[in-house]
């Protein structure tokens, strides 16, 4: 799968927490950020019909 590199700025304290979480979960920062992005895309998915 082709991937596109993106960059953004976040608070240093958030980066530190994410790094600790990555170590605790034995995952990469990229994996954690991709999970978060996918979760928010699901949350705001307008194609889902609400009942």
N, CA, C and O atoms as a MOPAC input file, in Angstrom:
PM7 MOZYME 1SCF
protein

 N      0.84100 1    -1.17400 1     0.00000 1
 C      0.00000 1     0.00000 1     0.00000 1
 C      0.88700 1     1.23700 1     0.00000 1
 O      1.83700 1     1.33100 1     0.77600 1
 N      0.56600 1     2.18900 1    -0.88200 1
 C      1.30100 1     3.45100 1    -0.88300 1
 C      0.89400 1     4.27300 1     0.32700 1
 O     -0.26400 1     4.26200 1     0.74400 1
 N      1.85100 1     4.97400 1     0.87300 1
 C      1.56300 1     5.82200 1     2.03000 1
 C      2.09500 1     7.21600 1     1.75900 1
 O      3.09100 1     7.38300 1     1.05500 1
 N      1.44800 1     8.19100 1     2.30200 1
 C      1.82300 1     9.58600 1     2.16700 1
 C      2.34200 1    10.07800 1     3.51300 1
 O      1.73000 1     9.83800 1     4.55400 1
 N      3.46300 1    10.76000 1     3.47700 1
 C      4.01500 1    11.30200 1     4.71200 1
 C      3.32400 1    12.61600 1     5.03600 1
 O      3.11300 1    13.45600 1     4.16100 1
 N      2.97400 1    12.78200 1     6.30400 1
 C      2.36900 1    14.02900 1     6.78500 1
 C      3.13100 1    14.48200 1     8.02600 1
 O      3.79800 1    13.69100 1     8.69300 1
 N      3.01500 1    15.75000 1     8.31100 1
 C      3.64100 1    16.24600 1     9.54100 1
 C      2.69900 1    17.24700 1    10.19900 1
 O      1.92000 1    17.92600 1     9.52900 1
 N      2.78600 1    17.32100 1    11.50400 1
 C      1.98200 1    18.25300 1    12.26900 1
 C      2.67000 1    18.48500 1    13.59700 1
 O      3.55700 1    17.72900 1    13.99400 1
 N      2.25800 1    19.52500 1    14.27100 1
 C      2.86700 1    19.88800 1    15.55100 1
 C      1.92700 1    19.51100 1    16.68700 1
 O      0.72100 1    19.75300 1    16.63400 1
 N      2.51800 1    18.90600 1    17.72300 1
 C      1.75700 1    18.59300 1    18.92700 1
 C      2.61200 1    18.93800 1    20.14000 1
 O      3.83100 1    19.08100 1    20.04200 1
 N      1.96500 1    19.06500 1    21.25800 1
 C      2.64400 1    19.44000 1    22.49800 1
 C      3.69600 1    18.39000 1    22.87600 1
 O      3.45800 1    17.19200 1    22.72400 1
 N      4.85100 1    18.83700 1    23.36500 1
 C      5.89500 1    17.89600 1    23.78200 1
 C      5.41600 1    16.88400 1    24.81900 1
 O      5.82200 1    15.72200 1    24.78600 1
 N      4.56300 1    17.31600 1    25.73300 1
 C      4.05900 1    16.39300 1    26.75800 1
 C      3.22800 1    15.27400 1    26.12300 1
 O      3.25500 1    14.13600 1    26.59000 1
 N      2.50200 1    15.59800 1    25.07400 1
 C      1.70300 1    14.59200 1    24.37500 1
 C      2.60400 1    13.58800 1    23.67700 1
 O      2.34300 1    12.38500 1    23.70000 1
 N      3.66000 1    14.08300 1    23.05900 1
 C      4.62100 1    13.18200 1    22.39600 1
 C      5.22400 1    12.23200 1    23.42300 1
 O      5.35300 1    11.03400 1    23.17000 1
 N      5.58800 1    12.76700 1    24.57200 1
 C      6.18800 1    11.94600 1    25.62400 1
 C      5.22100 1    10.84600 1    26.06100 1
 O      5.61500 1     9.68800 1    26.20000 1
 N      3.96200 1    11.20800 1    26.27500 1
 C      2.95500 1    10.21500 1    26.67100 1
 C      2.76800 1     9.16200 1    25.58600 1
 O      2.64300 1     7.97200 1    25.87700 1
 N      2.74900 1     9.60900 1    24.33700 1
 C      2.56600 1     8.66900 1    23.23100 1
 C      3.75500 1     7.70500 1    23.12500 1
 O      3.57100 1     6.52100 1    22.84000 1
 N      4.95600 1     8.20500 1    23.35000 1
 C      6.13700 1     7.34100 1    23.31200 1
 C      6.08500 1     6.28400 1    24.41000 1
 O      6.40800 1     5.12000 1    24.17400 1
 N      5.67900 1     6.69300 1    25.60600 1
 C      5.54600 1     5.72300 1    26.69900 1
 C      4.47800 1     4.68300 1    26.37200 1
 O      4.66300 1     3.49100 1    26.61800 1
 N      3.36600 1     5.14500 1    25.81900 1
 C      2.29600 1     4.22600 1    25.44300 1
 C      2.76500 1     3.24900 1    24.37100 1
 O      2.44100 1     2.06300 1    24.42300 1
 N      3.52200 1     3.74400 1    23.40700 1
 C      4.04500 1     2.87800 1    22.34500 1
 C      4.93000 1     1.77800 1    22.93400 1
 O      4.85000 1     0.62400 1    22.51400 1
 N      5.75700 1     2.13000 1    23.88600 1
 C      6.62300 1     1.13600 1    24.52900 1
 C      5.77400 1     0.14300 1    25.31500 1
 O      5.98300 1    -1.06700 1    25.22200 1
 N      4.81800 1     0.65000 1    26.08800 1
 C      3.95500 1    -0.23000 1    26.88700 1
 C      3.17900 1    -1.21200 1    26.01300 1
 O      2.97700 1    -2.36500 1    26.39200 1
 N      2.74900 1    -0.74800 1    24.84500 1
 C      1.94200 1    -1.57400 1    23.95400 1
 C      2.79200 1    -2.35500 1    22.95000 1
 O      2.26400 1    -3.13400 1    22.15500 1
 N      4.09900 1    -2.14400 1    22.99000 1
 C      5.02900 1    -2.77700 1    22.04700 1
 C      4.60600 1    -2.50500 1    20.59600 1
 O      4.54800 1    -3.40700 1    19.76200 1
 N      4.31500 1    -1.22800 1    20.33200 1
 C      3.89300 1    -0.78100 1    19.01000 1
 C      4.65600 1     0.48500 1    18.66000 1
 O      5.26400 1     1.11500 1    19.52500 1
 N      4.61800 1     0.84700 1    17.40000 1
 C      5.28700 1     2.07500 1    16.97300 1
 C      4.35700 1     3.27500 1    17.16300 1
 O      3.13900 1     3.12800 1    17.27400 1
 N      4.96000 1     4.45800 1    17.19600 1
 C      4.16100 1     5.67900 1    17.24800 1
 C      3.24700 1     5.75700 1    16.03300 1
 O      2.08800 1     6.15700 1    16.14400 1
 N      3.76900 1     5.37600 1    14.88300 1
 C      2.96800 1     5.39100 1    13.66600 1
 C      1.72100 1     4.53400 1    13.82700 1
 O      0.62300 1     4.95700 1    13.46600 1
 N      1.88600 1     3.33000 1    14.36800 1
 C      0.73200 1     2.45200 1    14.58700 1
 C     -0.30900 1     3.11700 1    15.47600 1
 O     -1.50600 1     3.04200 1    15.19700 1
 N      0.14000 1     3.76500 1    16.54100 1
 C     -0.80100 1     4.40900 1    17.46600 1
 C     -1.51100 1     5.58500 1    16.81300 1
 O     -2.71700 1     5.76100 1    16.98700 1
 N     -0.77100 1     6.38600 1    16.06600 1
 C     -1.40500 1     7.52000 1    15.39800 1
 C     -2.37900 1     7.05200 1    14.31800 1
 O     -3.44700 1     7.64300 1    14.15500 1
 N     -2.02900 1     6.00500 1    13.58200 1
 C     -2.94600 1     5.47600 1    12.57200 1
 C     -4.21600 1     4.93700 1    13.21300 1
 O     -5.30800 1     5.11000 1    12.67300 1
 N     -4.07800 1     4.28700 1    14.35700 1
 C     -5.25500 1     3.80500 1    15.07500 1
 C     -6.15500 1     4.97600 1    15.48100 1
 O     -7.37400 1     4.91700 1    15.32300 1
 N     -5.54600 1     6.02800 1    16.00000 1
 C     -6.31200 1     7.20200 1    16.42400 1
 C     -7.00500 1     7.85900 1    15.23500 1
 O     -8.16600 1     8.25500 1    15.33600 1
 N     -6.31000 1     7.97700 1    14.12100 1
 C     -6.89900 1     8.58300 1    12.92500 1
 C     -8.06800 1     7.73700 1    12.43000 1
 O     -9.12700 1     8.27200 1    12.10000 1
 N     -7.88200 1     6.43300 1    12.37600 1
 C     -8.96600 1     5.55300 1    11.92700 1
 C    -10.16600 1     5.62000 1    12.86600 1
 O    -11.31100 1     5.58900 1    12.41300 1
 N     -9.91000 1     5.71300 1    14.17400 1
 C    -11.00900 1     5.83100 1    15.14100 1
 C    -11.80900 1     7.11200 1    14.92200 1
 O    -13.03900 1     7.09100 1    14.96500 1
 N    -11.12300 1     8.21800 1    14.69000 1
 C    -11.85200 1     9.48500 1    14.50200 1
 C    -12.58200 1     9.49600 1    13.16600 1
 O    -13.65500 1    10.09100 1    13.06100 1
 N    -12.02900 1     8.85700 1    12.14900 1
 C    -12.73900 1     8.76100 1    10.87300 1
 C    -14.02100 1     7.93900 1    11.02100 1
 O    -15.04800 1     8.27500 1    10.43100 1
 N    -13.96300 1     6.87600 1    11.80000 1
 C    -15.16600 1     6.08200 1    12.06400 1
 C    -16.18600 1     6.89700 1    12.84600 1
 O    -17.38400 1     6.83500 1    12.57000 1
 N    -15.70900 1     7.65500 1    13.81700 1
 C    -16.59600 1     8.45800 1    14.65600 1
 C    -17.39600 1     9.46200 1    13.82800 1
 O    -18.58000 1     9.67800 1    14.08500 1
 N    -16.75400 1    10.07300 1    12.84000 1
 C    -17.38500 1    11.12100 1    12.06300 1
 C    -17.81700 1    10.65400 1    10.68100 1
 O    -18.07400 1    11.47800 1     9.80300 1
 N    -17.90000 1     9.35300 1    10.47800 1
 C    -18.30300 1     8.80200 1     9.18400 1
 C    -19.75400 1     9.15700 1     8.90700 1
 O    -20.66000 1     8.64100 1     9.56100 1
 N    -19.97700 1    10.04200 1     7.93600 1
 C    -21.33200 1    10.49900 1     7.60800 1
 C    -22.06400 1     9.51300 1     6.69800 1
 O    -23.26500 1     9.65700 1     6.46800 1
 N    -21.34800 1     8.51500 1     6.18200 1
 C    -22.01900 1     7.55800 1     5.30900 1
 C    -22.83400 1     6.55100 1     6.10400 1
 O    -23.69300 1     5.86400 1     5.55000 1
 N    -22.56500 1     6.46100 1     7.41000 1
 C    -23.34500 1     5.56700 1     8.27200 1
 C    -24.71300 1     6.18400 1     8.52200 1
 O    -24.83100 1     7.38200 1     8.78000 1
 N    -25.71700 1     5.37300 1     8.44500 1
 C    -27.06100 1     5.88900 1     8.73100 1
 C    -27.31400 1     5.79100 1    10.22900 1
 O    -27.08000 1     4.75500 1    10.85200 1
 N    -27.78800 1     6.87500 1    10.77700 1
 C    -28.08900 1     6.90400 1    12.22000 1
 C    -29.54500 1     6.56400 1    12.42100 1
 O    -30.42000 1     7.06500 1    11.71300 1
 N    -29.79500 1     5.71900 1    13.38200 1
 C    -31.17400 1     5.29100 1    13.64000 1
 C    -31.64600 1     5.82800 1    14.95800 1
 O    -32.78400 1     5.57700 1    15.35500 1

